[in-house]
Amino acid sequence: MFGAIDVGTNSVRLLIAECENNKINYVYKDLKTTRLGEGLQSNVLQEKAIDRTVQALEDFLKILDQFKITKVRAIATSAAREAINGDTLVKKALSRGLKIEIISGEEEAWLSFRGATSAWPGVPHQVVIDIGGGSTEIIYSDKDEIVSTSIKAGAVRCTEDTWTEGQIKKAFQSVIERISSLSERMLIGVGGTITSLASIAQELTTYDYRLIQGFKLKFAKVKSIRNRLAQLPLAKRRQIPGLQPSRADIIVAGTDILLTLMSGLEEEQILVSERDLLDGIILELAEGT
């Protein structure tokens, strides 16, 4: 068994899985919302945010020990990558027994692409959209080449900086133009915004990844959910079936990013994938055995 940890802008996630012949079987998954990127406008990780994140990592280390996992990779993405004090997080985590790597946007994109597309091997022109807290990674295959773009627009960043729909459209315009030339595209969506929308669409009172994986999220449904959520006060939004209360304040901005991309690409649906960056890490750990 292998362990993978993703320290993101909004949450810290853990996956423990078995992997044989590129087939991943989930053993344990967990997520803790720590908002590492809270107040990152100054490019400085806040002490309280770091402490929340390190506490979550300590909790995950105990779980890894319970499963006797020895092969683990922990990575940090957008928030730690952009912060001038990302090394503070790395040092604090190391003092508690966990080595964290702050990876580049390119590696983050590759891991997300590899994990997401592992469920649909051999399909040409797959376009993976990974909406994170601080950034959105867009990765696609074109002429046997993997092309990735990291846009500094994520659910947390766009919420805290009060981005307008016009600003979001401007940020993604160039990548939309590039992808529009690809024929027979297949959009695959990963990340908390998209999986939450799939959960809301199905009104899941208990999150079940088996009902999320492969779910077809329609543009009209996403638009309808977005409008309903935007009209609700935050307290009411937290009560929506399928939506984690801790994500309620950032879900509208994240949804605006998805709508911008689907509208710009004139796509009526996107396949939702539970398999993502964490799965990419597991696949690479398995190759190293």
VOVEXNU-560223 format. One line per 3 residues: number of its first residue (from 1); their letters; for each residue x negated, z, y negated of N, C-alpha, C, O. Coordinates in steps of 0.2 Angstrom, whole numbers. Each point is the difference from the previous one (the first is absolute). Layout:
// residues N
NUM> a> X,Z,Y,X,Z,Y,X,Z,Y,X,Z,Y; ...;
***
This chain:
// residues 289
1> mfg> -4,0,6,4,0,-6,-4,0,-6,-6,2,0; 8,-5,-6,-3,0,-6,4,3,-6,6,0,1; -9,2,-6,3,2,-6,-2,-4,-6,-5,-2,-1;
4> aid> 10,1,-3,-1,-3,-7,4,4,-5,6,2,1; -9,-2,-7,2,4,-6,0,-5,-6,-6,-3,-1; 11,3,-2,0,-4,-7,2,5,-5,5,2,-1;
7> vgt> -10,-2,-4,1,4,-6,2,-4,-6,-4,-3,-3; 10,2,2,3,-4,-5,2,3,-6,-2,6,-1; 4,-10,-4,2,2,-7,6,5,0,0,5,-3;
10> nsv> 4,-6,8,6,4,0,0,5,6,3,5,0; -5,-7,6,0,4,6,-6,0,4,-4,-5,-1; 3,9,6,-5,0,5,3,-1,6,5,4,2;
13> rll> -7,-8,2,3,-2,7,-5,1,5,-6,-2,0; 9,4,6,-4,0,6,4,-4,6,6,0,1; -11,-3,3,3,-4,6,-5,2,5,-6,-1,0;
16> iae> 9,3,6,-4,1,6,3,-5,5,6,0,1; -10,-4,2,3,-5,4,-5,-2,6,-6,2,0; 9,-5,5,-4,-3,6,-1,-7,-2,5,-3,-3;
19> cen> -10,0,5,-1,-7,-1,-4,-4,6,-5,2,2; 8,-7,1,-3,-3,5,2,-8,0,6,-1,-1; -11,-3,1,2,-7,0,4,-2,-7,4,-4,1;
22> nki> -6,7,-6,3,-1,-7,7,2,0,4,-2,-5; -2,6,10,7,3,0,0,7,-2,-3,4,3; 6,-2,-8,0,7,-3,7,4,2,5,-3,-1;
25> nyv> -6,8,4,5,5,2,0,6,-4,-5,4,0; 10,-3,-4,0,6,-5,1,7,5,4,0,4; -8,5,-6,0,6,3,3,5,-5,4,4,2;
28> ykd> -7,-4,-8,3,5,-5,-1,-4,-7,-5,-3,-2; 10,4,-3,-1,-2,-7,2,6,-4,5,4,2; -8,-4,-8,2,5,-5,-1,-2,-7,-5,-5,-1;
31> lkt> 8,7,-4,-1,-2,-7,1,6,-4,5,4,1; -9,-3,-6,1,6,-5,-1,-3,-7,-5,-4,-1; 10,5,-3,0,-3,-7,-4,5,-4,2,6,-1;
34> trl> -8,-8,-2,-4,4,-4,-2,-3,-7,-2,4,-4; 4,-10,3,0,-3,-7,-7,1,-3,-1,3,-5; -4,-5,9,-7,0,-2,-1,-4,-7,-4,2,-4;
37> geg> 8,-7,3,-1,-4,-6,4,2,-6,1,-3,-5; 2,9,6,4,3,-6,-4,1,-6,-6,3,0; 8,-6,-6,-3,0,-6,-7,-3,0,-5,2,-3;
40> lqs> 4,-8,7,-6,-3,0,-1,-5,-6,-5,-4,0; 9,4,-5,-1,-4,-6,-7,1,-3,-3,-5,-2; 0,11,3,-6,1,-3,-6,-1,5,-6,1,-1;
43> nvl> 8,-4,7,-5,-2,5,-4,6,3,-5,0,2; 9,6,-2,-3,6,2,5,3,5,6,1,-2; -8,0,8,4,4,5,1,7,-2,-5,4,-2;
46> qek> 12,-2,1,1,7,-2,-2,5,6,1,-1,6; -3,7,-8,-3,5,4,6,2,5,-1,1,6; 7,0,-9,6,2,5,1,-5,5,2,1,5;
49> aid> -2,-8,-7,1,-5,4,-5,-1,6,2,-1,6; -8,2,-8,-5,1,5,1,5,5,-1,-1,6; 3,7,-9,1,6,5,6,-1,5,-1,2,5;
52> rtv> 6,-5,-8,6,-2,4,-2,-5,6,2,1,6; -6,-5,-8,-3,-6,5,-4,4,5,1,-2,6; -6,6,-8,-4,3,5,3,5,4,-1,0,6;
55> qal> 6,3,-8,4,4,4,4,-4,6,0,2,5; 3,-8,-7,3,-4,5,-5,-2,5,1,-1,6; -7,-1,-8,-5,-2,4,-2,6,5,-2,-2,6;
58> edf> 1,8,-8,-1,5,4,5,1,5,-1,1,6; 8,-2,-8,5,0,5,-1,-5,5,2,1,6; -4,-7,-8,0,-6,5,-6,2,5,0,-2,6;
61> lki> -6,5,-9,-5,1,4,2,5,6,-3,-1,6; 7,6,-7,3,4,5,3,-4,5,0,2,6; 4,-7,-8,4,-4,5,-5,-4,4,1,-1,6;
64> ldq> -6,-2,-9,-5,-4,4,-3,4,5,-1,-2,5; -1,9,-7,-3,4,5,5,2,6,-2,0,5; 8,0,-7,5,2,6,0,-6,5,1,1,6;
67> fki> -1,-7,-9,0,-6,5,-7,-2,2,-1,-4,4; -4,8,-6,-7,-1,2,-2,-7,-1,-4,-3,4; 5,1,-10,-2,-6,-3,-7,0,-2,-2,4,-5;
70> tkv> -3,-8,7,-7,0,-2,-1,-6,-4,-5,0,-4; 8,-5,5,-1,-7,-4,5,0,-6,6,-2,2; -8,3,-8,5,0,-5,-4,-3,-6,-6,0,-1;
73> rai> 10,-4,-3,-2,-3,-6,5,2,-6,6,-1,1; -8,4,-6,4,1,-6,-3,-4,-6,-6,0,-1; 11,-3,-2,-2,-4,-6,5,2,-6,5,3,1;
76> ats> -8,-4,-7,4,1,-6,0,-7,-4,-5,-4,0; 11,3,-3,1,-7,-3,0,1,-8,-4,3,-3; 9,-6,0,0,-2,-7,-1,6,-5,-5,-1,-4;
79> aar> 8,7,5,-1,5,-5,-7,3,1,-3,0,-6; 0,1,12,-7,2,0,-5,-5,-2,-5,2,-3; 7,-8,4,-5,-6,-1,0,-1,-8,-6,-1,-2;
82> eai> 11,2,-1,0,-1,-8,-3,6,-4,-2,0,-5; 3,6,8,-1,6,-3,-8,1,-1,-4,-2,4; 2,5,-10,-7,1,-1,-3,6,4,-6,1,1;
85> ngd> 11,3,1,-2,6,4,3,0,8,1,5,3; -1,-12,-1,2,0,7,-4,3,5,2,3,5; -9,-2,-7,-5,4,4,2,7,1,-2,3,5;
88> tlv> 6,0,-10,2,7,1,4,1,6,0,5,4; 5,-10,-3,5,0,5,-4,0,7,1,3,5; -6,-8,-5,-4,-1,6,-4,6,2,0,2,6;
91> kka> -3,1,-11,-4,6,1,4,6,2,-2,4,5; 8,-3,-8,4,6,2,3,-1,7,0,5,4; 2,-11,-2,2,-2,7,-6,1,5,2,3,5;
94> lsr> -8,-5,-7,-5,1,5,-2,7,1,-2,2,5; 3,2,-10,-1,8,0,5,3,5,-1,5,3; 7,-8,-2,5,2,5,-1,-3,7,4,1,4;
97> glk> -9,-6,-4,-1,-3,7,2,-7,1,0,-2,6; 2,-1,-11,3,-7,0,-4,-5,-4,0,1,-6; -3,-6,9,-4,-5,-4,6,-6,-2,3,-2,4;
100> iei> -3,1,-11,4,-5,-2,-4,-6,-3,-5,2,-4; 7,-8,5,-3,-6,-3,5,-2,-6,6,-2,2; -9,1,-8,4,-4,-5,-1,-7,1,-6,-3,-1;
103> isg> 11,-1,3,-2,-7,2,2,-5,-6,4,2,-4; -6,-8,5,1,-5,-6,7,-3,1,3,1,6; 0,-4,-11,6,-3,0,1,-5,6,5,-1,3;
106> eee> -11,-3,-2,-1,-5,5,1,3,7,4,-3,4; -7,8,-3,0,3,7,7,3,1,3,-1,5; 0,4,-10,7,3,0,5,-6,2,4,1,5;
109> awl> -5,-7,-8,4,-5,1,-1,-3,7,5,-1,4; -11,0,-2,-1,-2,7,3,5,6,3,-3,4; -4,9,-5,3,5,5,7,-1,0,3,1,5;
112> sfr> 0,-1,-11,8,-1,0,2,-6,3,5,0,4; -9,-6,-5,2,-6,3,0,0,7,4,-2,4; -10,5,-2,-1,0,8,5,4,3,3,-2,5;
115> gat> -1,8,-8,4,4,3,7,-3,0,4,1,5; -1,-3,-10,6,-3,-1,1,-6,5,6,-1,3; -10,-4,-3,0,-6,3,-1,1,8,2,-4,4;
118> saw> -4,10,-2,-1,1,7,6,0,4,0,-1,6; 6,2,-9,7,0,3,2,-7,1,4,-2,4; -7,-3,-8,3,-7,0,-7,-5,0,-1,-3,-4;
121> pgv> -2,4,10,-6,-4,0,1,-8,1,5,-2,2; -10,-2,-5,1,-7,0,5,-3,-4,0,-7,0; 3,10,-5,5,-3,-5,-4,-2,-6,-4,4,-3;
124> phq> 4,-11,1,-4,-2,-5,3,2,-7,6,2,0; -10,-2,-5,2,2,-7,4,6,0,5,1,-4; -8,5,7,3,6,-1,-2,3,-7,-6,0,-2;
127> vvi> 10,3,-2,-1,3,-6,2,7,0,6,2,1; -11,2,-1,1,7,0,0,3,-7,-5,-1,-4; 10,5,3,1,3,-7,0,8,2,4,3,3;
130> dig> -9,0,-6,-1,7,1,1,4,-7,-5,0,-4; 11,2,3,1,4,-7,-2,7,1,3,4,3; -9,-2,-6,-2,7,0,2,4,-6,4,-3,-4;
133> ggs> -7,8,3,1,4,-6,-3,-2,-7,3,-1,-5; -10,-1,6,-4,-2,-5,0,-8,-1,-2,-2,-5; 2,-1,11,-1,-7,0,4,-4,5,3,4,4;
136> tei> -2,-10,-4,3,-4,5,-5,-5,2,-3,-4,-3; 2,4,10,-4,-5,3,4,-6,3,5,1,3; -7,-7,-4,3,-6,2,-5,-4,4,-5,-2,-3;
139> iys> 7,1,10,-5,-3,4,3,-5,4,6,1,2; -9,-7,-2,3,-6,4,-5,-4,4,-6,0,-2; 8,-3,7,-4,-5,3,1,-7,-2,6,-2,-1;
142> dkd> -11,-2,0,0,-6,-3,-6,-4,3,-6,1,-2; 8,-6,6,-6,-5,3,-5,5,4,-6,-1,-1; 9,5,5,-5,4,4,-4,5,-4,-5,3,2;
145> eiv> 7,-2,-8,-4,5,-5,5,5,-2,6,-1,-2; -8,7,1,4,6,-2,-2,1,-8,-6,1,-1; 11,-2,-3,-1,1,-7,4,6,-2,6,2,2;
148> sts> -9,2,-6,3,7,-2,-1,1,-8,-5,-3,-3; 10,6,0,0,1,-7,3,7,0,5,2,3; -8,2,-8,2,7,-1,2,0,-7,-4,-1,-5;
151> ika> 10,3,4,3,0,-7,1,8,-2,3,3,4; -5,-1,-10,0,7,-2,7,1,-2,1,2,-6; 4,-2,10,7,1,-2,3,3,7,1,-4,5;
154> gav> 0,10,-5,3,4,6,6,4,-3,2,0,-6; 2,3,11,6,4,-1,-2,5,-5,4,2,-5; -9,2,6,-2,6,-4,-2,-2,-7,2,2,-5;
157> rct> -7,-7,5,-2,-2,-6,5,-3,-5,0,1,-6; 4,-6,9,5,-3,-4,6,5,-3,3,-1,-5; -2,6,9,4,6,-2,-3,4,-5,4,1,-6;
160> edt> -10,1,7,-3,5,-5,-1,-4,-7,0,3,-5; -2,-9,5,-2,-4,-6,7,-4,-2,-1,-4,-5; 6,5,8,7,-3,-2,-1,-7,-1,2,-3,-6;
163> wte> -4,-1,11,0,-7,0,6,-3,-1,5,2,3; -4,-7,-7,6,-4,0,0,-6,6,-5,-1,2; 11,-1,-1,0,-6,5,-4,-6,-2,-3,-3,4;
166> gqi> 3,2,-11,-4,-5,-3,-8,1,2,-3,-5,1; 1,11,-2,-7,2,1,-2,-1,8,-5,-3,1; 10,5,3,-1,-1,7,-1,-8,2,-4,-2,4;
169> kka> 9,-2,-7,0,-7,1,-7,-3,-2,-3,-4,3; 1,6,-9,-6,-3,-2,-6,2,4,-5,-4,1; 5,10,2,-6,3,4,0,-5,6,-6,-1,3;
172> fqs> 11,-1,0,0,-3,6,1,-8,0,0,-3,5; 0,1,-11,2,-8,-1,-5,-4,3,1,-5,4; -8,6,-5,-5,-4,3,0,0,8,-1,-6,3;
175> vie> 2,12,0,0,0,7,6,-4,3,0,-3,5; 6,4,-9,6,-3,3,-1,-8,-1,2,-3,5; -6,1,-10,-1,-8,0,-4,-2,5,1,-6,3;
178> ris> -6,10,-1,-5,-2,6,4,0,7,-1,-5,3; 5,10,-2,3,0,6,6,-5,1,2,-2,5; 1,0,-11,6,-5,0,-2,-6,4,4,-4,2;
181> sls> -11,2,-2,-2,-6,3,0,0,7,0,-5,3; 1,11,0,-1,1,7,7,-2,3,5,2,-2; -5,-7,7,6,-2,4,2,5,6,-5,3,2;
184> erm> 11,-2,0,2,4,5,-3,7,0,-3,2,5; 4,1,-10,-3,7,-1,5,5,4,6,-1,1; -10,6,1,4,6,3,-2,6,-4,-6,2,0;
187> lig> 10,1,-4,-1,6,-4,0,6,5,5,1,3; -10,3,-4,0,7,4,-1,5,-5,-5,0,-4; 9,5,4,-1,6,-5,-2,6,3,3,2,5;
190> vgg> -8,2,-8,-2,6,3,0,5,-6,0,-2,-6; -1,8,8,0,5,-6,6,4,-1,6,-2,3; -6,8,-6,6,4,0,6,-2,-4,5,1,2;
193> tit> -7,-5,-7,6,-3,-4,4,-5,5,6,1,0; -9,-5,3,4,-5,5,3,3,6,6,-1,1; -10,6,2,3,3,6,6,5,-3,5,1,4;
196> sla> -5,2,-10,5,4,-2,6,-5,-2,6,3,2; -7,-9,-4,6,-4,-1,3,-2,6,6,0,0; -10,-1,5,3,-2,7,4,6,3,5,-1,3;
199> sia> -7,7,-5,3,6,3,7,1,-4,5,2,2; -6,-3,-9,6,1,-4,6,-5,2,6,1,0; -9,-7,1,5,-6,2,4,2,6,5,-2,1;
202> qel> -9,6,4,4,2,6,3,7,0,3,2,5; -4,1,-11,3,7,-1,-2,4,5,4,4,3; -11,-4,-1,-3,5,5,0,7,-3,-4,1,-5;
205> tty> 7,3,9,0,7,-2,-7,4,3,-3,4,-3; 1,-7,8,-7,2,3,-4,-7,1,2,-5,3; -8,5,-6,-4,-6,0,-2,-1,7,-3,4,4;
208> dyr> 3,-10,-2,-1,-3,7,-4,-6,-1,3,-5,-2; -10,5,3,-4,-6,-1,2,-6,4,-1,-5,-1; 4,7,7,2,-6,5,6,-4,-4,1,-6,2;
211> liq> 3,9,-6,5,-3,-4,-3,-4,-6,4,-4,-3; -10,6,1,-3,-3,-6,-4,-6,2,1,-5,-4; -4,6,9,-5,-6,2,4,-6,2,5,0,4;
214> gfk> -6,-6,-8,3,-6,1,7,-1,-3,3,-5,0; -1,10,-4,6,0,-4,0,-6,-5,-5,0,-4; 10,-4,3,0,-5,-4,4,3,-7,6,1,0;
217> lkf> -10,-1,-5,2,3,-6,2,-6,-5,-5,-4,-2; 11,3,0,3,-5,-3,-1,1,-8,1,6,-2; -3,-11,-2,0,0,-7,6,3,-3,-1,5,-4;
220> akv> 7,-7,6,6,2,-3,1,7,1,2,4,-5; -4,-1,11,1,7,1,-5,4,-4,2,5,-2; -8,-7,2,-5,3,-4,2,1,-7,-1,5,-3;
223> ksi> 4,-11,0,2,1,-7,6,5,-1,0,3,-5; 4,-3,10,6,4,0,-2,8,0,2,4,-4; -7,-3,9,-3,7,0,-3,2,-6,1,5,-3;
226> rnr> -5,-10,0,-4,2,-6,5,2,-6,-1,5,-3; 6,-9,2,5,1,-5,4,7,1,1,3,-5; 0,-2,11,4,7,2,-5,5,-2,2,5,-3;
229> laq> -8,-5,5,-5,5,-1,-1,1,-7,-1,6,-3; 0,-11,-1,-2,0,-7,6,4,-4,-2,3,-5; 8,-4,7,6,3,-3,0,8,1,4,3,-4;
232> lpl> -7,-1,9,1,7,2,-5,5,-3,-6,-2,-1; 8,8,-1,-5,5,-3,-4,2,6,2,-1,6; -8,3,-7,-5,1,5,3,5,5,-2,-1,6;
235> akr> 5,6,-8,3,5,5,4,-3,5,0,1,6; 4,-6,-8,5,-3,4,-4,-5,5,2,-2,5; -7,-1,-8,-4,-5,3,-3,3,6,-1,-3,6;
238> rqi> -1,9,-7,-4,4,6,5,1,6,-3,2,5; 9,-3,-6,5,1,5,2,-6,4,4,0,5; -7,-6,-7,2,-6,3,-3,0,7,-6,1,2;
241> pgl> 11,-2,3,-3,-1,7,-5,-5,1,1,-6,-2; -6,8,6,-6,-5,1,-5,0,-5,-6,-3,1; 6,7,-7,-5,0,-5,-3,7,0,4,5,0;
244> qps> -10,-4,1,-4,6,0,1,3,-7,-1,-4,-5; 3,10,4,1,3,-7,-6,-1,-4,0,-1,-6; -6,2,9,-6,0,-4,-2,-7,-2,-4,-1,-5;
247> rad> 7,-4,7,-1,-7,-2,6,-2,-5,-1,-6,-3; 6,10,1,5,-2,-4,-1,-3,-7,3,-4,-2; -9,8,-1,-1,-2,-7,-4,-7,0,0,-2,-6;
250> iiv> -3,0,11,-4,-6,0,3,-6,3,-3,-6,0; 8,7,3,3,-6,5,3,-6,-4,-1,-5,2; 3,7,-8,3,-6,-4,-6,-5,-3,1,-6,1;
253> agt> -6,9,-3,-6,-4,-2,-3,-4,6,-2,-5,-1; 1,9,7,-2,-4,6,4,-5,2,-2,-6,2; 9,7,-3,5,-6,2,-1,-5,-5,1,-6,2;
256> dil> -2,7,-8,-1,-5,-5,-6,-5,1,1,-6,-1; -6,9,4,-6,-4,2,3,-5,6,-2,-6,0; 5,9,5,2,-4,5,5,-6,-2,-1,-5,2;
259> ltl> 6,7,-6,4,-5,-3,-3,-5,-4,2,-6,1; -7,8,-4,-4,-5,-4,-3,-5,4,0,-6,-1; -3,8,7,-4,-4,4,5,-5,4,-1,-6,1;
262> msg> 6,9,2,5,-4,4,3,-5,-5,1,-6,3; 1,8,-9,3,-5,-4,-4,-5,-2,1,-6,0; -8,7,-2,-5,-5,-2,-1,-4,6,-2,-6,-2;
265> lee> 2,8,8,-2,-4,6,7,-4,3,-1,-3,4; 6,5,-7,7,-3,2,1,2,7,2,-4,4; -3,10,-2,1,2,7,6,5,1,1,4,-4;
268> eqi> 3,-6,8,6,4,1,0,6,5,4,4,0; -10,-4,3,-1,6,4,-7,2,1,-5,-5,0; 3,11,2,-6,2,2,0,4,6,4,5,1;
271> lvs> -8,-6,4,-1,4,6,-3,7,-1,-6,0,-3; 9,5,5,-3,7,-2,-5,2,6,2,-1,6; -8,3,-7,-4,2,5,-2,8,-1,-2,2,-5;
274> erd> 3,1,10,-3,7,1,-8,0,1,-3,5,-1; 1,-11,4,-7,0,1,-3,-3,-6,1,-5,-3; -7,9,1,-3,-1,-6,-7,1,0,-4,0,5;
277> lld> 1,3,-11,-7,2,0,-2,4,5,-6,0,3; 10,5,-1,-2,5,5,-1,-3,7,-5,1,4; 9,-6,-3,0,-4,7,-7,-4,0,-3,-1,5;
280> gii> 2,-2,-11,-7,-4,-1,-6,5,1,-4,-2,4; 4,8,-6,-5,5,2,0,1,7,-6,0,3; 11,1,0,0,2,7,-3,-6,4,-3,1,5;
283> lel> 5,-7,-7,-2,-6,4,-8,-1,-1,-3,-1,5; 0,3,-11,-7,-1,0,-3,6,3,-6,-1,3; 9,7,-3,-3,5,4,-1,-1,8,-5,1,3;
286> aeg> 11,-4,-1,0,-2,7,-5,-6,2,-3,1,5; 1,-5,-10,-5,-5,1,-7,3,1,-4,-3,3; 3,9,-7,-6,3,0,-2,4,6,-5,3,1;
289> t> 10,-2,4,-1,4,6,-4,-4,5,-2,3,5;
***
